[in-house]
Amino acid sequence: MAALIEHRIALTCGESRYLEAGDGPPLLLLHGMGVATSANSQDLLIPHLATRFRVLAPDLLGFGLGARQVEAGPTFELILEQLREFMDRLGLAQMHVVGHSLGGWLGGLLAYQSPQRVRRLVMLSSAGLNREPAAGVGARLQPSREQLRELVRGWLHDPGRLSAAALEQVVDGLHAAAAAPGAATSLDPLLAQMQAPAVRERYMLHRRLPFITVPTLMLWGEHDPLDPYPTWSAQFDALAGDMHRSSKPWAPPGARFARLPCGHHPQWELPRQTAALIGDFLLAP
């Protein structure tokens, strides 16, 4: 198993912490939303991806164990600039990008704004398509470990898939991020963009999707409650997996589609299968 190494790098927007593992084509792995979320939210997925890729998983600005208090941020604009500067500092002109939930939203924005930076894109249970913010996205609580265990179990379609050891690994990462100084209020500027309907509309992916030209895989759990995934799951078989023909055709031109028998967190419920689908797509001719 590839060693997981923690790094810190000073960027103009603040200190960025990131995890690195593996060797191969560089892959930028972006986590989702929440005061307890960080690069460690991908801990169960990274080892499977690291067998085929050089995985680089940063704490997004305002998240995790990097810079939590950011002047005039974090915002969508500052986080996207963080990602571009992060790549610049590592000498990586182009990378594969895989993003979960908020990370998929950011990956879509990056591919729209800077297509030359993105080799291939995987939007894993991507946000930025759901018109309304997900329930609980603005929670400021610093939950106990037991509360986190219950939250994780509640997020899974089949909690039995997560072993006791894997559950504790997930909880370790969530607890460390939630307990970081300033965590409770660090995401307020980003939440303001996400929760005000008129402002949220400015950043939604729908108008940008027709102009995303990089090869894209849209991968989700068939029990994910966020739009458009309930509709896509219901229509998937009838449309032979071509969601461009869906009643919610919210995808880049030429995008490929795949679903897994899980909820919003495939990287927790089915990490090996998720990594296999991601790797096969990214390395396909």
URSULBEL-V45884 format. One record per residue. RES is the residue in three letters. SS is DSSP state (helix for helix, strand for strand, loop for the rest). PSI is psi in radians with two decimals (999 if undefined). D_CENTER is the distance of its C-alpha to the mean C-alpha in whole Angstrom. Layout:
RES;SS;PSI;D_CENTER + RES;SS;PSI;D_CENTER
This chain:
MET;loop;2.33;23 + ALA;loop;2.44;21 + ALA;loop;2.46;22 + LEU;loop;2.06;19 + ILE;strand;2.34;20 + GLU;strand;2.33;19 + HIS;strand;2.82;19 + ARG;strand;2.45;20 + ILE;strand;2.38;21 + ALA;strand;2.08;22 + LEU;strand;2.89;21 + THR;loop;-0.41;23 + CYS;loop;-0.10;20 + GLY;strand;2.99;20 + GLU;strand;2.35;20 + SER;strand;2.23;17 + ARG;strand;2.42;16 + TYR;strand;2.73;14 + LEU;strand;2.54;14 + GLU;strand;2.43;16 + ALA;strand;2.56;17 + GLY;loop;3.14;19 + ASP;loop;2.50;21 + GLY;loop;-2.80;21 + PRO;strand;2.39;19 + PRO;strand;2.40;16 + LEU;strand;2.13;13 + LEU;strand;2.05;10 + LEU;strand;2.07;7 + LEU;strand;2.25;4 + HIS;loop;3.12;4 + GLY;loop;-2.81;4 + MET;loop;2.71;8 + GLY;loop;2.55;11 + VAL;loop;-0.39;14 + ALA;loop;0.09;14 + THR;loop;2.55;10 + SER;loop;-3.10;10 + ALA;helix;-0.53;9 + ASN;helix;-0.21;11 + SER;helix;-0.22;9 + GLN;helix;0.23;9 + ASP;helix;-0.60;13 + LEU;helix;-0.42;14 + LEU;helix;-0.64;12 + ILE;helix;-0.81;13 + PRO;helix;-0.60;16 + HIS;helix;-0.64;16 + LEU;helix;-0.57;14 + ALA;loop;-0.17;17 + THR;loop;-0.25;20 + ARG;loop;-0.22;19 + PHE;strand;2.79;17 + ARG;strand;1.80;17 + VAL;strand;2.25;14 + LEU;strand;1.99;13 + ALA;strand;1.71;10 + PRO;strand;2.66;11 + ASP;loop;2.13;11 + LEU;loop;2.68;10 + LEU;loop;2.20;13 + GLY;loop;-0.07;15 + PHE;loop;2.87;13 + GLY;loop;-2.38;13 + LEU;loop;0.24;17 + GLY;loop;-2.56;17 + ALA;loop;1.95;18 + ARG;loop;-0.66;18 + GLN;loop;2.01;21 + VAL;strand;2.22;21 + GLU;loop;2.22;23 + ALA;loop;0.52;23 + GLY;strand;-3.07;19 + PRO;loop;2.63;16 + THR;loop;2.94;16 + PHE;helix;-0.77;14 + GLU;helix;-0.79;17 + LEU;helix;-0.66;17 + ILE;helix;-0.73;13 + LEU;helix;-0.68;13 + GLU;helix;-0.65;17 + GLN;helix;-0.79;15 + LEU;helix;-0.72;13 + ARG;helix;-0.74;16 + GLU;helix;-0.65;19 + PHE;helix;-0.82;17 + MET;helix;-0.74;17 + ASP;helix;-0.81;21 + ARG;helix;-0.51;22 + LEU;loop;0.01;21 + GLY;loop;0.53;23 + LEU;loop;1.77;20 + ALA;loop;-0.51;21 + GLN;loop;2.51;18 + MET;strand;2.73;15 + HIS;strand;2.52;13 + VAL;strand;2.21;10 + VAL;strand;2.15;7 + GLY;strand;2.36;3 + HIS;strand;2.26;2 + SER;loop;-2.00;5 + LEU;helix;-0.65;5 + GLY;helix;-0.63;3 + GLY;helix;-0.68;5 + TRP;helix;-0.86;8 + LEU;helix;-0.69;8 + GLY;helix;-0.71;8 + GLY;helix;-0.75;11 + LEU;helix;-0.71;12 + LEU;helix;-0.75;13 + ALA;helix;-0.55;14 + TYR;helix;-0.81;16 + GLN;helix;-0.68;18 + SER;loop;1.13;18 + PRO;helix;-0.45;18 + GLN;helix;-0.28;20 + ARG;helix;-0.38;17 + VAL;strand;2.04;15 + ARG;strand;-0.98;17 + ARG;strand;2.70;15 + LEU;strand;2.32;11 + VAL;strand;2.12;9 + MET;strand;1.80;8 + LEU;strand;1.92;7 + SER;loop;0.81;8 + SER;loop;2.41;7 + ALA;loop;-3.00;9 + GLY;loop;-0.03;11 + LEU;loop;-0.49;14 + ASN;loop;2.13;15 + ARG;loop;-0.57;18 + GLU;loop;2.51;18 + PRO;loop;2.55;15 + ALA;loop;2.54;14 + ALA;loop;2.34;17 + GLY;loop;0.06;17 + VAL;loop;-0.43;14 + GLY;loop;0.23;17 + ALA;loop;2.41;18 + ARG;loop;0.12;20 + LEU;loop;2.65;21 + GLN;loop;1.47;21 + PRO;loop;2.72;22 + SER;loop;2.98;24 + ARG;helix;-0.71;23 + GLU;helix;-0.70;24 + GLN;helix;-0.67;23 + LEU;helix;-0.69;19 + ARG;helix;-0.77;20 + GLU;helix;-0.65;21 + LEU;helix;-0.80;18 + VAL;helix;-0.84;16 + ARG;helix;-0.68;19 + GLY;helix;-0.43;19 + TRP;helix;-0.27;15 + LEU;loop;2.52;16 + HIS;loop;-0.72;18 + ASP;loop;1.58;20 + PRO;helix;-0.41;20 + GLY;helix;-0.26;23 + ARG;helix;-0.34;21 + LEU;loop;2.00;19 + SER;loop;2.86;22 + ALA;helix;-0.72;24 + ALA;helix;-0.74;23 + ALA;helix;-0.69;19 + LEU;helix;-0.79;19 + GLU;helix;-0.60;21 + GLN;helix;-0.76;18 + VAL;helix;-0.81;15 + VAL;helix;-0.67;17 + ASP;helix;-0.85;19 + GLY;helix;-0.73;15 + LEU;helix;-0.75;15 + HIS;helix;-0.73;18 + ALA;helix;-0.74;18 + ALA;helix;-0.73;16 + ALA;helix;-0.50;18 + ALA;loop;-0.06;21 + ALA;loop;2.48;20 + PRO;loop;2.28;23 + GLY;loop;0.05;22 + ALA;helix;-0.65;19 + ALA;helix;-0.55;20 + THR;helix;0.01;21 + SER;helix;-0.45;18 + LEU;loop;0.13;16 + ASP;helix;-0.76;19 + PRO;helix;-0.68;19 + LEU;helix;-0.71;15 + LEU;helix;-0.64;16 + ALA;helix;-0.66;19 + GLN;helix;-0.61;18 + MET;helix;-0.50;15 + GLN;helix;-0.42;18 + ALA;loop;2.05;21 + PRO;helix;-0.80;22 + ALA;helix;-0.63;23 + VAL;helix;-0.74;21 + ARG;helix;-0.70;18 + GLU;helix;-0.53;20 + ARG;helix;-0.46;20 + TYR;helix;-0.06;16 + MET;loop;2.72;15 + LEU;loop;-0.31;15 + HIS;helix;-0.85;18 + ARG;helix;-0.36;20 + ARG;helix;-0.47;18 + LEU;helix;-0.73;17 + PRO;loop;-0.26;21 + PHE;loop;0.09;21 + ILE;loop;2.02;18 + THR;loop;-0.20;20 + VAL;loop;2.57;18 + PRO;strand;2.30;17 + THR;strand;2.39;14 + LEU;strand;2.23;13 + MET;strand;1.96;12 + LEU;strand;2.28;12 + TRP;strand;2.91;12 + GLY;strand;2.35;14 + GLU;loop;-0.19;17 + HIS;loop;0.25;17 + ASP;loop;2.26;14 + PRO;loop;-0.11;16 + LEU;loop;2.50;14 + ASP;loop;2.52;16 + PRO;loop;0.29;16 + TYR;helix;-0.64;16 + PRO;helix;-0.72;19 + THR;helix;-0.79;21 + TRP;helix;-0.75;19 + SER;helix;-0.69;20 + ALA;helix;-0.52;24 + GLN;helix;-0.16;24 + PHE;loop;-0.91;23 + ASP;loop;-0.73;26 + ALA;loop;-0.51;28 + LEU;loop;0.18;27 + ALA;loop;0.63;26 + GLY;loop;0.15;22 + ASP;loop;1.57;23 + MET;helix;-0.05;21 + HIS;helix;-0.39;22 + ARG;helix;0.08;25 + SER;loop;2.85;24 + SER;loop;-0.19;25 + LYS;loop;1.37;21 + PRO;loop;1.05;21 + TRP;loop;1.39;18 + ALA;loop;2.67;17 + PRO;loop;2.68;18 + PRO;loop;2.37;21 + GLY;loop;0.07;21 + ALA;loop;2.58;18 + ARG;strand;2.79;18 + PHE;strand;2.51;17 + ALA;strand;2.57;16 + ARG;strand;2.73;16 + LEU;strand;2.65;16 + PRO;loop;1.22;18 + CYS;loop;-3.01;16 + GLY;loop;-2.49;14 + HIS;loop;-0.20;11 + HIS;loop;1.22;10 + PRO;helix;-0.53;11 + GLN;helix;-0.26;10 + TRP;helix;-0.79;12 + GLU;helix;-0.72;15 + LEU;loop;1.06;15 + PRO;helix;-0.71;14 + ARG;helix;-0.81;17 + GLN;helix;-0.68;17 + THR;helix;-0.81;13 + ALA;helix;-0.65;14 + ALA;helix;-0.78;17 + LEU;helix;-0.75;16 + ILE;helix;-0.87;13 + GLY;helix;-0.73;16 + ASP;helix;-0.67;19 + PHE;helix;-0.82;17 + LEU;helix;-0.55;16 + LEU;loop;0.05;20 + ALA;loop;2.59;22 + PRO;loop;999;25
